[in-house]
C-alpha cells in the first residue's frame, strides 16, 4: 500500500543555530571599501533598520535537507495519477524545463537587438496560439487564467466604451456551472454579474439566456466543453443570441484540451479567448503557479490589447516590442508575461505539432469516456445530466447516493483516494452537482492506471457500504491525517504566519 | 523516415490500446465522441502549425534561436527598474526543480500537499519578518498587479474614491494601477517631489489628502533608487485622514532599511523576484503582499493564505489554505479578487533564498549593494558632464545618471556603449521624466564587480571623448 513520506519536519524557524549561514555573497573589493566605507551605516536613523529580521540561521546543508524533505511530502504529476478536474494535470515534459533555464539571465529592458531570439519565440508562439484558437491576435501577458479573464473583461469594457456604449452595457452573463473566476473577474472589471441556469443537459438554458440578454449585456463568459465536460451543442444559437443583443462572447479556455485542432473557439463565435498554458500546453503548475493565461481576440478587438505587443518588422527583418497602440487598455502587469512558462509552451507545441495536439485532445476525451463508462457501474455514484451523451475531457459524478445510503461524502471519497497513492478529483464543483467528483484523466495516463483508478473507486465504494467510518476518517497514508481546516480559518485560532503564531500561540504546537 | 505514430507523452496512442478502449465504450471511431459538435464548426483543414519534431531537434532548434540573444552574463548590464540581477544560489534552483513541487497543483488536498503548504507558510512568515507585519499572502503575480490589488483592498475597507501616488513611480506600475482601478472610477492623484532630494513633497501631499483618500502609496526605495526618508511623516499624514498607507518595497533592501510595519504601513507590497528568482526576460515575477493583522484588513485581503492547524486527532501540526471564503472558488462574484493561480513556486524559491541568507546575509546583501552603488555613483560623477545621482538622498541599488552637460542623448550613449564596448547601460528615463533631462536609471548589485563598474566608466569616458 502507498505510504507518503512523513518527516515530522519542524517549521524552519525552529531549525538552525546562531551564527550559521547557508550562502556567502561576493565581497566588496578593498579598493571600493577604502573609498566608501560601509555606506549603509550612514543611513539616517529614521529609515535605518535597527534590529535584524527574525530569519532562521541555517547552514547550506540544513536548508537543502529541510526543503527536500518537504518536497517528499508533496504529491505531483511525476508521482502518479492526478485527475483533478478542470486543472488538466497532464505530463510536463522535462526537455521544456531544461530549455527554460537558458533565458534565466535575460533582462526585459535589454536592447531589442540583443533579444531577437526570445522575441522570435514569443512572436511565433503568439501566432500558433492564434491559429489554435481561431483568433486574430494574441497577448502573451496575462500571468494566469484568471488574469486573462480580467484582461478579457476589461477589453469588453474598452470595446463598449469605444462604441459609446459603456454606461449602458453593465451586465456580464455567466452560467451557473461556470468557474468561480468568471464571476469574480467580471466584478473586478466593473460588471454586474448575471447568472443563467443550466438546462437538463447541464448546458446553458437557451431560453433563459435569451431572456437574460438585453441592451445592458456586455457579454457572456462561457466554457465549452463546459465544467460538466459536456459540449455546448447549441453554441451557434448562444453566440447569435449574445451577438444580436450587442454583447461579446468570452471563451474560458480551461477546457481547451478537449477540442484542440478539432474545433476552434473563434470559429464558434467567441470574440475573446484565454488559454491556460499550464493546463493545455503542458507547462508545470508549480504548486499554484507560475502559469500563463494568454488571450486571443478577434480582429475588431486587437486594438485594445495591452502594450507592448510583440511584432515583426518585415522591412528591417527584426522583432520588436510595439508600444504604439493608441486604444490599448494599458498594462495588467509589468513587462511581457511569464516568459519562462511561454518558452516551455513553445517547445511543447514543437514536440506535438498540429497532429499531436489533435491526438492529445482525442485521447484525453477517450480516456474520460472510458472512465465514465466504468465508474457509472459503481455503487453509490451517479452521473447526472445529459444521459447517454459522450463527455469530453472530463466527467462529473455525484456521490449523493452514497452519502444518502452510508453517510460517506464526496469529501471522504476524495480523502480515501489519497490513501491509494493517487490524487483526488476536484470536489464540490461545479456547484450544480451535489457531492460532485470532477474527474479529468488527461491524455497522459496509461490504460492500466485508468483501470487501477476504477478498482480503487470500487474498493472505496465497498468500504463505504461495509465500514463507512474507515472512509470518513481517511486519509491514513499521507504525511498527515485529516486536517482541521476550520481551525485554520477561525479568527480565534488562526495562525497565518510564524509571527502571528508566536504572538498568539493558540494552535498547540503538536509537532516535533 | 516517418516518425512513429505513438507520441511519447501519450501512452494510449498505441493503436491496439486505442481500439480496445473504443470497443469498451462502444464506439468505432473517435469522431463519435465529437458527434455533438455542430458539423459546421469541425475543422476540416490542416491548421498552420509546425510538424512534430523529436526532442533532439527541439533542443537544437530552440538553442539556435536563443543563441541570438545576448544575456547579462555576456555583457556587464546595469538594468534594474523592477527586475534585478542578483546571485541565485544553486540550492534555490535545485529546490524549485524538485518535481514534487514543480508538477503539483494548488494544494486543494492538504494531507498530500504538506510540503508545498509548509514551504508557502514559511515564505509568508519570512515576508512578515521582513516587513514587520503579521500577515502575508502566498503571492500575487508581480509588484504592479499587487499595487492594483492593494488599492482595491483599501477601497473595500474604507469605500473612498481617491488614491495618492508619488509622481516618481514606475510607469508600468502606474499603468497597471490605472487598469486595475479604472472600473472603480477612482481618481489617481500624483504628488510631486523635491527637485533636490527626490523626496515626496509633503506640503503637496497634505494638500491632496482628504476624507476621500482611500490610500496613500509610496515606494521605498523609490523607482529612481533613492530612499524615502520621510516615510514616518507620510504615514502620519495618511493616518490623520484615516487613509490607509501602502508601501511598495524591493525586499532586498529590508536587511538595512526599516521595515515598513515599523513606520506605519498598513499594507506592504513589492517585487519578490530579486529574492532567488532569475530575470527570465521579466517573468515570472513574484508579487509580495502583506498587511497588519487586524481582522478588518485580513478579511479584505486578496489571494491565497496558508495557515497552521492541527489534524482532527490533534496530535500533529499541519498546514492548509485558510480563509478561503474570501476567494473566487467559494465567494464567486463577491470574492476579494479573482486570483487563483499565482506564483507559488517563485515564493518557494524566495523562502529558500531567505533561509540561505539568514538575517546576517540579508543585511550584508543590502550593505554590499549599497556600497557598490555608492562607488559606481562616485566614479560616474568623476566623468566630465555626468552627474550621478541627481538627488541628494541615500541610494540603495539604483540611481539616476544625468548626461545633460555632456550634450549627448542617453539613447546615443547607450547604443555606443553596447555596440562599441559590449556594455549595457541602464534604463533611459528621459521620456518618462522630461523634467530630469537626459537621465538614465542604473542598477548595481552584489553581482557587479569593481571591474564591471570600471569598465562602464572607462567606456563612457572614451565615448564622451569621441574615441573608440
Interface residues (C-beta under 8 A of the other chain):
Chain A: X4 X9 X11 X12 X13 X16 X20 X21 X22 X23 X24 X25 X26 X27 X28 X29 X31 X32 X33 X35 X36 X37 X38 X39 X40 X42 X43 X44 X46 X47 X48 X49 X50 X52 X53 X54 X55 X56 X57 X58 X60 X63 X64 X66 X67 X68 X69 X70 X71 X72 X73 X74 X75 X76 X77 X78 X79 X82 X84 X87 X89 X90 X91 X92 X93 X95 X97 X98 X99 X100 X101 X102 X103 X104 X105 X106 X107 X108 X109 X110 X111 X113 X114 X115 X116 X117 X118 X120 X121 X128 X131 X132 X143 X144 X145 X146 X147 X149 X150 X154 X157 X179 X180 X181 X183 X184 X185 X186 X187 X188 X189 X190 X193 X230 X231 X233 X235 X236 X259 X261 X262 X263 X264 X267 X268 X276 X278 X282 X284 X285 X286 X287 X288 X289 X290 X291 X293 X306 X329 X330 X331 X332 X333 X334 X335 X336 X337 X338 X339 X340 X341 X342 X343 X346 X347 X349 X350 X351 X352 X353 X354 X355 X356 X357 X359 X360 X362 X363 X365 X366 X367 X369 X370 X372 X373 X374 X389 X390 X392 X414 X415 X418 X423 X424 X426 X427 X429 X443 X444 X445 X446 X447 X475 X478 X479 X480 X481 X482 X483 X484 X485 X487 X488 X489 X491 X493 X494 X495 X496 X497 X498 X499 X500 X501 X503 X507 X508 X509 X510 X511
Chain B: X7 X9 X10 X11 X12 X13 X17 X18 X20 X21 X22 X24 X25 X26 X30 X32 X33 X34 X35 X36 X37 X38 X40 X41 X42 X43 X46 X47 X48 X49 X50 X51 X52 X53 X55 X57 X58 X59 X61 X62 X63 X65 X66 X67 X68 X69 X70 X71 X72 X73 X75 X77 X79 X81 X82 X83 X85 X87 X88 X89 X91 X93 X94 X95 X96 X97 X98 X99 X100 X101 X102 X103 X104 X105 X106 X107 X108 X109 X110 X111 X112 X113 X114 X115 X116 X118 X119 X120 X121 X122 X124 X125 X126 X128 X129 X130 X134 X135 X136 X138 X139 X141 X142 X143 X144 X145 X152 X170 X172 X173 X175 X176 X178 X179 X180 X182 X183 X184 X220 X227 X228 X229 X230 X231 X232 X254 X255 X256 X257 X258 X259 X263 X278 X279 X280 X281 X282 X283 X284 X285 X293 X295 X298 X304 X305 X306 X307 X308 X309 X310 X311 X312 X313 X314 X315 X316 X317 X318 X319 X320 X321 X322 X323 X324 X325 X327 X328 X329 X330 X331 X332 X333 X334 X335 X337 X338 X339 X340 X341 X342 X343 X344 X345 X346 X348 X351 X352 X354 X355 X356 X357 X358 X359 X360 X361 X362 X363 X364 X365 X366 X367 X368 X370 X371 X372 X373 X374 X375 X378 X394 X414 X415 X418 X424 X427 X446 X447 X449 X450
